Amino acid sequence: MLIVLNNKSSFNVDKFSEYLLELDKIKKKENIILCPSSCYLPFCIDKDITVGSQDVSMKESSFATGEITARQLKSLGVEYTLVGHADRDESVDMVKTKVRNLLNVGINPILCVGEEKENSRIDNIKQDLLARLNYIMSDLKLEEREKIIIAYEPKWAINVDIDLNVKDISTIVEFIHHIFINNKILYGGGVTIENYKHLEKVEYLDGVLVGRFGNNIDNLKQVLK
């Protein structure tokens, strides 16, 4: 299972340095993508770990004060970037532009999609996800589309403690897989030690995108045994 660590804005500089040292000791680093706060990306340059960013600018210009462009991320060794995460509340057109900018420089987007409300009808979720994914990818070539990692992440499940309905997750993941057959698929939202074991068994699921769960090194040690 691939584990994408979205640190969000959880650490100050001292705590992040400690976290990075502990993370560096964990084996199976090839299964981890670390997405720290952008200000900490330089700390990761010489580390033996795959690095992603939490965001990218919509702009490609060198005159973009305060922004971090795809070109700059590439120069830092960033290989993946989260796009469309619910925490950012971005429009589909903003997400589409960012995906294009990343692919232009050879960075793989991790595209977050998911329904807003709990207990939404499965058929409605499928229709909404498909419409969003098709629109974002509409101007891309097939080989570009296949570089995108699709992260199914229901907005209502983020940053809260919930009981996951793994059966419904499996249904959505299978639906995405059968349409975007060559894209990797992640699940995010409410991941714990207990339900991680169940998520590992979900067919066609390639990994998880985690926030609070991944900020705890002990959690990672347990699932990477």
C-alpha positions in Angstrom: 0.0 0.0 0.0 1.2 3.5 -0.9 0.9 5.9 2.0 0.7 9.6 1.1 1.4 11.8 4.2 -0.3 15.1 4.1 1.3 16.9 7.1 -1.1 19.9 6.5 0.2 22.8 8.8 0.7 20.5 11.8 4.3 21.1 12.7 6.5 24.0 13.7 10.1 23.7 12.5 11.5 21.9 15.5 8.7 19.3 15.5 9.0 18.8 11.8 12.8 18.2 12.1 12.1 15.5 14.7 9.4 14.0 12.6 11.6 13.8 9.6 14.4 12.1 11.5 12.0 9.4 12.8 10.5 9.0 9.3 14.0 8.5 7.9 14.4 5.5 10.2 11.3 3.7 8.9 11.9 1.0 6.3 9.9 0.6 3.1 10.4 4.3 2.2 9.4 3.5 -1.3 5.9 3.1 0.0 5.7 6.6 1.4 5.2 10.0 -0.3 5.8 12.9 2.2 3.8 16.1 1.6 5.1 18.6 4.2 4.3 22.3 4.5 5.9 24.1 1.6 8.3 26.0 3.8 9.8 22.6 4.9 10.3 21.2 1.4 14.0 22.3 1.4 14.6 20.1 4.5 13.7 17.0 2.4 16.0 17.5 -0.6 18.8 15.2 0.7 16.5 12.7 2.4 15.9 9.2 1.0 12.2 9.7 0.6 9.8 10.6 -2.1 8.6 14.1 -1.7 5.3 15.8 -2.7 3.9 19.2 -2.1 0.5 20.2 -0.7 -0.3 22.8 -3.3 1.0 24.6 -6.4 0.3 28.0 -7.9 -2.2 28.5 -10.7 0.4 30.9 -12.2 3.5 29.9 -14.2 5.0 33.4 -14.4 8.2 34.4 -12.6 6.3 37.5 -11.4 4.0 35.7 -8.9 4.8 37.2 -5.5 4.1 34.8 -2.7 3.3 31.9 -5.0 5.2 28.6 -5.5 5.1 27.6 -9.1 5.3 24.1 -10.6 8.7 24.9 -12.0 10.0 25.9 -8.6 8.6 22.7 -7.0 10.3 20.6 -9.7 13.6 22.3 -8.9 13.2 21.1 -5.3 12.8 17.5 -6.3 9.1 17.4 -5.8 7.6 14.4 -7.7 3.9 14.7 -6.6 1.5 17.4 -5.6 -1.9 17.4 -3.9 -4.5 19.1 -6.0 -8.2 19.9 -5.1 -7.9 18.9 -1.4 -11.2 19.8 0.4 -9.2 21.9 2.9 -8.5 24.4 0.2 -12.1 24.7 -1.2 -11.0 25.4 -4.8 -13.2 25.6 -7.9 -12.9 22.8 -10.5 -11.4 25.3 -12.9 -8.6 26.2 -10.4 -7.9 22.5 -10.0 -7.9 21.9 -13.7 -5.3 24.7 -14.2 -3.1 23.4 -11.5 -3.2 19.8 -12.9 -2.1 21.2 -16.3 0.8 23.2 -14.7 2.1 20.2 -12.9 2.0 17.9 -15.9 3.8 20.5 -17.9 6.9 20.2 -15.7 6.7 16.4 -15.1 5.1 16.4 -11.6 2.4 13.8 -10.9 -0.8 15.3 -9.6 -2.6 13.6 -6.7 -6.1 14.7 -7.5 -8.6 14.7 -4.6 -12.2 14.2 -5.3 -15.2 13.2 -3.1 -18.7 14.1 -2.1 -19.5 16.8 0.4 -22.3 15.2 2.5 -22.4 12.0 4.4 -25.1 9.4 3.3 -25.1 10.6 -0.2 -26.6 8.1 -2.7 -23.9 5.9 -4.2 -25.2 6.6 -7.8 -25.1 10.3 -7.2 -21.5 10.0 -5.9 -20.5 8.1 -9.0 -22.1 10.6 -11.3 -20.5 13.6 -9.6 -17.1 12.0 -9.4 -17.1 11.0 -13.1 -18.3 14.5 -14.2 -15.5 16.2 -12.2 -12.8 13.8 -13.3 -13.8 14.0 -16.9 -13.9 17.8 -16.9 -10.5 18.1 -15.2 -8.9 15.6 -17.7 -10.8 16.8 -20.8 -7.9 18.6 -22.4 -5.2 16.0 -21.5 -3.7 13.3 -23.7 -4.2 9.7 -22.5 -0.6 9.4 -21.4 -1.0 12.6 -19.3 -4.2 11.4 -17.7 -2.6 8.2 -16.6 0.0 10.1 -14.6 -2.7 11.4 -12.3 -3.3 9.6 -9.0 -6.9 9.8 -8.1 -7.6 10.2 -4.4 -11.2 9.4 -3.4 -11.6 11.6 -0.3 -15.1 12.4 0.9 -15.2 15.9 2.3 -17.3 15.0 5.3 -14.8 12.3 6.4 -11.8 14.7 6.6 -10.4 15.7 10.0 -13.1 13.8 12.0 -13.3 10.5 13.8 -15.8 8.3 12.0 -16.6 4.6 11.4 -15.7 4.0 7.7 -18.1 2.1 5.5 -15.5 0.0 3.7 -18.1 -1.6 1.5 -19.2 1.7 0.1 -15.5 2.8 -0.4 -14.9 -0.5 -2.2 -17.8 0.2 -4.5 -16.6 3.7 -5.4 -13.0 2.6 -5.9 -14.1 -0.2 -8.2 -16.2 2.2 -10.2 -13.3 4.6 -10.6 -10.9 1.8 -11.6 -13.1 0.5 -14.3 -13.2 3.9 -16.0 -9.7 5.1 -15.3 -8.1 1.6 -15.5 -4.5 2.7 -15.5 -4.7 5.3 -12.8 -3.6 4.6 -9.2 -6.4 5.1 -6.7 -6.1 6.2 -3.1 -8.6 6.6 -0.3 -8.5 9.4 2.3 -10.5 10.5 5.3 -10.8 9.0 8.7 -8.0 6.4 8.4 -7.1 4.6 11.6 -4.9 1.7 12.6 -8.0 -0.5 12.8 -9.6 0.4 9.4 -6.3 0.5 7.6 -6.2 -3.3 7.8 -9.6 -3.4 6.1 -8.6 -0.8 3.5 -5.6 -3.0 2.6 -8.1 -5.6 1.4 -10.1 -3.3 -0.9 -9.6 -4.5 -4.5 -8.1 -1.9 -6.9 -7.1 0.4 -4.0 -3.4 1.3 -4.3 -3.0 3.2 -1.1 -4.2 5.9 1.3 -3.9 9.6 1.7 -3.7 10.5 5.4 -3.5 13.6 7.6 -3.6 13.2 11.4 -2.9 9.5 11.2 0.4 10.0 9.3 1.6 12.7 11.7 1.9 10.0 14.3 5.1 8.0 13.7 3.9 5.2 15.9 0.9 4.7 13.5 3.3 4.4 10.6 5.5 2.0 12.4 2.6 -0.3 13.0 1.3 -0.4 9.5 4.7 -0.8 7.9 5.7 -3.8 10.0 
